[in-house]
C-alpha cells in the first residue's frame, strides 16, 4: 500500500504558522477505482493553562454596628423638665445687694441669685391681674387692679394678664437692677411649681422691695389658683430668668415657649 501526503490549502497555512504536520492518508492499492480512506482528524494543539495574575487577599474585618458618640441632647424625650431645671439652681450665689420681701409686712428673706446663663429667685406667687380689662381681670375681681403694665404689646396696648403668662420683676433699686443684669421687657422666664414648668415673659414691674408675682395666666397654667383675691401660692415657686433674651412681639406666647425650651436645654447642659 502506498501512502500519499495530501496537504490542503488550510493545511499549508497551518504549516506556515508552525502547527503540527498534516496527517497522512492511506490509499488502498486495490485498483484505480478504490476510494480514499476518510482522513483522520488532526490532533488539536495542546493549550497551556493561562497564567493568572496573583490576587491580593482582601482582609475583611467582622461587621460591627456603628455607634457614634451620643450628643448632649440625644436620648431626650420632650423638653427639659422641672427636676433638671431645679437641679441647676439648687445653690444660690447671691447677686443682689440685699434681700426681698414676698409681701408687705414680711421679713426680707429672698435673694436674687446668679449662675452662668441665668438669674433666679425662689419665692411665693401673688396674682397680677393688671393690664387689659377682661372677664377675669378688672376692678370687680381685683381690688388692686391697674389697667396698665410696664411693657406693652406690639400695638401699644397693656398686656392681657388673663391670657398671657408673664412675670413681675421688682423695680430697679440699690438692691438689684434688672436692666443692668440684662433683663428686659419680653425677656424669657421659666416658672416652676411642683413638677410643672411654664415659659413666660417679663411683663410688668412691681415694688422695689417685693418679689414673687406673676399673671393670672401663669398661675393657671401651673395649677395654682389664679383668683387675684384668694389665689396664688405661699411658697415653692422658682423663677429663672435668661438675661439677653427677648420675645418679640411680647404677646406671642408660642414664641416664648419655643425660646424658653431652647434656652432651658442650653442652660441645663452648661
Order of alpha helices (4+ residues) and beta strands (2+ residues): beta-alpha-beta-alpha-beta-beta-beta-beta-beta-beta-alpha-beta-alpha
